[in-house]
Amino acid sequence: METTFRFSADANTDIWKKPPSHNVFTAPFRTHSRNSTTKFLSATLSFTATYTLQFDQAGILLVFHNPESDTPATRKWIKAGIELFDGAPRLSTVCCDAWADWSVAPAPCADDIRSGRKSVTISVEREDGASGTSLWIHHVGDGGKKTPMREICWPFGEAAGEGWELEVAAAVARPAKDTADKLEAGFDNFVVKWKDN
């Protein structure tokens, strides 16, 4: 895969799943690699965009593929990055096991991030500990300092079962419907590590 690339999202694109029946997976994404969920070690991605409309977003996407029923109804995924919410760019993590949930936190250097002058780096890392295995999402700041955004445990339950695969991608979305403008994002430093065996 290219180390530096750009692509854009049309208006009315998103990745979101909310009861009782809203299930949208229309955002464009570019896949880095795909492998067994159990082999995933880490992924890091840097990106910029000019966020102007509510819910404009860019970042990293993890899609867990079910070997028995890889359909929209059973799709599991995680997206993490920047999302514009109430006029400010937020560090955002959305996780979808059965349904999606969403957490946000203030982004440092918000004005520079919103205008596309400052790149954002997100890392996703597998953590194996005495109590089990999880994924940690971090914002990687200046000097490589990692700020934890979220710990996610469900991927190493069912989604790490026999035959399950994990796809790691870059994604961009513009959920706003009342515009004809696209949201373009630039991506670089996309590194994904898998176990060798």
Summary of the structure (lengths in Angstrom):
residues: 197
radius of gyration: 15.9
end to end distance: 21.8
largest distance: 50.8
contacts: 610
relative contact order: 0.32
helix: 9%
strand: 59%
